Each structure stands twice: as structure tokens, then as C-alpha cells.
Amino acid sequence: MNTMLHVSASPRHMDSHSRKAAVAAIAELQEHRPAWQVIERDLALEPLPHPDAAFVQASLMPDALRNAAQRAVLRQSEQLIAELASADAIVLSTPMHNFTLPSVLKAWVDHVVRPRRTFRLDARGKTGLLHDRPVRVVLACGGSLVVAPGGQVDFAIPYLRYVFAVIGLRDFKAIALETAIDVKEFVRRQRSHPTGWISIIALTRAHAFGRRTVHSGVLIHADRMGPRYAAHTSARAKAWRSVHSDDDGIAT
Ligand SMILES: Cc1cc2nc3c(=O)[nH]c(=O)nc-3n(C[C@H](O)[C@H](O)[C@H](O)COP(=O)(O)O)c2cc1C
């Protein structure tokens, strides 16, 4: 059976914009893949321990040298790697916390990115040991990533792209759900960079849960926009959907 692993990191549970968007997107992905099973890994509900001295020692030594206690220390990490390695696609939903990942998600990364287990290190650098498969990321942030003034540096998506590539997962797409504060800039971005992986339909469904409105993969506070702008972006969203109707890149 095919499985889709949903790793979620927001502490806001079902109030979370990233989780709602991911859940809506997964529902849509499942419409075309009814037999696929979704595995939920909620890192906020069940936080993982951060690496301690015993973990560091056990994870850095070759498996043949580990004793029973050191193997036990890595048991949870092994389970998480097995869950990741057996998934046919991964959807990851996360807030941006201080320009990067929440620490619960970083702890998950530390459990699944391990030398000689998920990557190999030699003179040429690091080589991933997992077979490639789609990784789709929804990042929610309160501010804007590019809109000036206030545009901020995104250390989350580039980091996730890099760290998944290190373990062999290079089929990576991400979308940022952000508060757009400048209408002209928002429209310019939609023209120049319409590359979201989630269809408009899925995001519009996500809107049904919350106070924000959604167009072309960017969340905008509805109360900041007048009706003229809403009509304008709605027309743009339809155009966008017809161009990007929707190859999510995940095998059916
Ligand atoms: C501790 C903390 C740090 C945050 N840091 C940022 C940040 O650096 N940039 C940003 O745009 N939003 C930041 N936010 C706002 C959240 O990213 C935003 O509320 C987002 O919608 C949360 O995602 P969620 O709805 O999936 O929980 C921060 C929120 C918290 C609680």
C-alpha cells in the first residue's frame, strides 16, 4: 500500500494555518489516490527529545561497535527513519519560528539525518542513502518573506531543501503561506513566480477554516483588502489555476 507521511510541527494544532493547508492539500491529493494511507507524525503533540550525550555517542559510532544500550538509545530514531523511508511521499507543514524551523521540527531532523544511516560521508562529501520521493512543504509565517518594508530572510525553506537533499530526497517543492502587505508586490510575484505545488482549490478549502483569504498560494489578511482587490485577485487566481491545473508531481 502507498503511504503519505504528514509531518506537522505547529503547536497551534487545528488553528494552525500550515496544518490546515496541508490537511486540505492531502485531502485533495487523496482524491486522486484513494488507496493511499496517510500517516500523521504530529511533532507538537508528541515532541521528540533533543539529542543528548548518549544519542550523540551512539549515533556517531559504527553500528557494529554499538552495545545493546546504545542501540536502545537509537530505537526512536530508527522508527522515525523507517517511517520516512517507507513513505511514498512526504508532506511537511510547519510555521516559521524566528526565521527558521520550530525546534520540534529541528529535533525530528536530528533523528532522521544520521551518518551511515541516511547519508554517507566520504572524500566527495555527503551522499543520501534514501531513495528519492516527493517532499512537499507548507510553511506558514506571520510576516512576508520578500515584501518590503519588513521582508525577512527565510532560513526555513532553503534549509529544508538542503537537508532533505543530503539524505537523498531531492524532489522538493515548498510553498509559503504568508501575510502579504503590499498589493502591487503581491501581484508582481504571482506574475513572475507562480510555482506553488498545492492547487488553488486546496488552498481555497483551507480558507474555509480561517480568517484569511487565499490566492495563488499566498495567504492575505482579508480585512486589509477592499472588494475591488478581492475581485482582481480572484480573477488572477482563476487564470493561475488554469495554467497550473495541477501537476503535484506525486505518482498516482
Ligand atoms: C516563537 C514564534 C516565532 C515566530 N517567528 C516568526 C518569524 O520569524 N517570521 C514570521 O513571519 N512569523 C513568525 N512567527 C509567526 C508565525 O510564523 C505565524 O503565526 C504562523 O502563521 C504560524 O504558523 P501556524 O499557523 O501553522 O501555527 C512566529 C511565531 C512564534 C510563536
The ligand as a Gaussian input file, in Angstrom:
#p B3LYP/6-31G(d) Opt

LIG

0 1
 C        8.049000      31.890000      18.593000
 C        7.498000      32.451000      17.305000
 C        8.367000      32.956000      16.367000
 C        7.878000      33.450000      15.156000
 N        8.755000      33.906000      14.242000
 C        8.295000      34.371000      13.075000
 C        9.217000      34.817000      12.084000
 O       10.415000      34.814000      12.239000
 N        8.697000      35.281000      10.925000
 C        7.365000      35.304000      10.670000
 O        6.969000      35.714000       9.595000
 N        6.475000      34.867000      11.572000
 C        6.912000      34.387000      12.768000
 N        6.017000      33.937000      13.687000
 C        4.579000      33.902000      13.337000
 C        4.159000      32.539000      12.820000
 O        5.042000      32.041000      11.831000
 C        2.760000      32.616000      12.224000
 O        1.859000      32.938000      13.258000
 C        2.324000      31.372000      11.523000
 O        1.049000      31.545000      10.953000
 C        2.277000      30.198000      12.446000
 O        2.014000      29.027000      11.711000
 P        0.772000      28.109000      12.096000
 O       -0.452000      28.940000      11.813000
 O        0.878000      26.930000      11.187000
 O        0.904000      27.756000      13.554000
 C        6.481000      33.453000      14.902000
 C        5.603000      32.948000      15.868000
 C        6.110000      32.468000      17.060000
 C        5.139000      31.929000      18.087000

